[in-house]
Amino acid sequence: MHRYRTPITVAAIVVILDQLSKWLVVKYIPLYDKMSFLPFLDITHIRNPGAAFGIFRDLPETLRLGLFVIVLITAVVVIFYFIKKTGPQDNLLRFSLGLILGGAVGNSIDRFTLKYVTDFIDFHWFGDPTLHWPPFNIADSAITIGVILILFDTFISRRGT
């Protein structure tokens, strides 16, 4: 059971931070409004009914939600399978899997209760807000960082072993 402690704790922290940040955005920033935070960062309140970069947003809602259920169940099963296979030295892998799990659960809470995900972190090129990365949220960030850390762990840190 010790191997599950870190990923579940990390996932819980990600879900709490994700849900809290989305609640704050919804409460204090009207839909489609933005608040300039840094010269390259705005907080922009948008709703994304699709997945990453808005893919699947044009699918009928029942099909889209069914697809998200399948993806969530598959992700959770795969994550717990890999956690079960970790050894005592696999701390970074367990941490990374916790980030991915927390991100998947955080966005799924929105998808299944609201039918969309609140995105708000909007990076853009200095001085030109039209050149920006699509807005995202804490859950998306956790998934991305988790995947990067797994790649790092797999291809760089384990190279010598």
Buried (B, 14 or more C-beta within 10 A) or exposed (E): EEBBEBBBBBBBBBBEBBBEBBEEBBEEBEEEEBBEEEEBBBBBBBBBBBBBEBEBEEBEEEEBBEEBEEBBEEBBEEBBEBBEEBEEEBEBBBBBBBBBBBBBBBBBBBBEEEEBBBBBBBBBEEEEBEEBEBBBBBBBBBBBBBBEBBEEBEEEEEEEE
